[in-house]
Amino acid sequence: MRTIEDLREAYEARKQWELDHPWRTFIKKWFWKVPFRVFPEKIVDSCRRLRWFLQRGKRGFSEFDLWGMDEYLATLIRDMLRTYLKVNLGYPLDTDKKSYDERLRRIADAFDEYLTHYDAHAQRVDMMELVTAELPEEEAKARREAFYEKEKSRREAMYSNMQELLSQDLFPTLWD
């Protein structure tokens, strides 16, 4: 059995070897962190991420952003509107600052609702199915129709708030 002194000597020898061979130590530690079977995938993924980074620098967007363009644009517009609300100093002459900021906040909230809409909608649909499962068929059908009408009106209100950003009287005022 090894004593504490033997273990200390072995540890010090190992530490000295690592100092004498920094590249071997780096490669050895790096390979232990990255499983070898994942290594080729990591290289390919790193190359893709680099390409997307360069595309964003050149064009302002990348191929990766095109895969979920609706979410990308909604997030971008929401964040830009919220930052604009914090830093803007001006507002159109025909309104006051408070109503202008309230209008922009409502539009930013509509984009935020869009980002969470589909997950929340799926949860509401699941809940509706659970509620109507034990009801008679006619009553369940009436409740489902009322539910989907309410969801449709909710979605239309959200889209109309989002479209308000592109209205002729608001869009040209985003110049600050």
N, C-alpha and C positions, 0 to 999 in steps of 0.2 A: 504494500500500500504506500502511496505517495504522501509525503509530509507536506505541510504548508509551505515550508521553505522550497521544496522541489517545485510546487505549483507556482510560487512567486518567481523562481528562476525561469521556468518554462514561459510564464507570461512575459517577463522582461525580455527573453530571447525572441519571442514572437513579436513583441512591440518593436524591438530593434530591427528585425527582419523587415517589418512593414515600413519602417523609416528608410531602410536601405533600398527597398524596391517599391517606390511609390506607384508606378504604373501597374505593376502586377497586383498590388493591393487594391487599387481603384477598380481594375477590371474584375477581380475576384468578388469584391463587395457589390459591384454593380450587377454581376450575373446572379448573385444570391438574391438581390432585390427583385429582379425581373425574371419570372419563370421562362425557361428557354423556349417552351412551346408557344409562348405569347410573343416572343421577341420579334419574329418577322411581321406579325400583325401590328406591333407597336411602331415599327419603322414605317410601314405603309400609312398608318394613321397619322404619324408625325408629318410625313410628306404631304398628306391631304390637308392637315391643319395649317401647314406652312403655305400651301397653295391658296387656301381660303383667306389666310391673313394677307397675302400679297394682293389677291383680288379685291379685298375690302379696301386696301390702300389705293389701288389703281382706279377701281370703278365705284367704290362706296358700298358695294355689296358683293357677296360671293355666291357661288353655286349652292353652297350649303343653305344660305338664306332663302333661296328660291324654293326649297322643298316645303317650307311652311311659311310662304310669303304673307298670308293673312295674319298669322300670329306675329311675325317679325314686324310688319308695318303697324299693326295695332299697338304693339309694345313700344315701338319707336315714336309713334305719334303721341301716345299717352305720356311717355316720359318727357318728350319735347314740350308738350303743352304744360305739364306740371312745372318744368324748369322755367318756361316762359312766364308763367304766373308769378314765380318767385322774383324774377329779375326785370320784368318789363316795367317801364316807367310811363309809357304813353297809352292812350286809348283813343278811339275815334271821337270826332268832335260832336257827333249826334247822340252820344251816350255818356254816361258817367263811368268812372273807373270801377265802382262796385258792381254795377250790372254787367259790365264787360267781363270782369274777372269771374263773376258767377256763371256767365254763359260759357266761358272757356272751361271752367271747372266741371260744369255739367257735361260738356263734350268729352273731357278727359275721363270722367266717370263712366260714360257710355262705352268708351274704348276698354276701360278696365272691366266693365260688365261683359263685354264681348269675349275677353280673354277667359273669363270664368264661366261663361254661359253654358257651354256644352257639357261640362262636368256637372254643373248644378242641374241642368235640364235632365241629364241621365238619372241623377239621383231622384228628382221629382217624378220622373216617369216610373222608376222602380217603386217608389212609395205609392203612386196611384195604382199600379198593378196589384200591390199588396192589399190596398184598401178595397178595391173593386173585386177581388178574387172571390170573396164569399157573398157578394151581393147577387140578387137576381139579375138575369141577363139584360133585361130592358133598363133597369136602374143603373147597372154598371156601364152600359153603352151611353146613357145620357150623361153620366158623370165624366166618362172619358171624353166625350165630345165637348163638354163645357171646359174641361181641363185643357184640351188642345186648342180651343178658341182663346182661352186666357193666355196660353203660352205663345200663340200667334200674335196676339195684341202686345204682349211683353216684348217679343222679338221686333215687331214693327216699330214700337216706341224707341227701342234701343237703336235701330238702324236710322230712324229719322233724326235722333240726336247726333249720330255719327255723321250723317249727311249735312247737318247744319254747318259743319266745319267748312264745307266746300261751297256754301252759299255765297252769292255775289257780294253781300254786304259785310261778311266776316273775313273771308279768305284774304282779301287785299290788305286787311288791317294788321296782319301778323308780320309786321316789318321791323319791330323794335329790336 
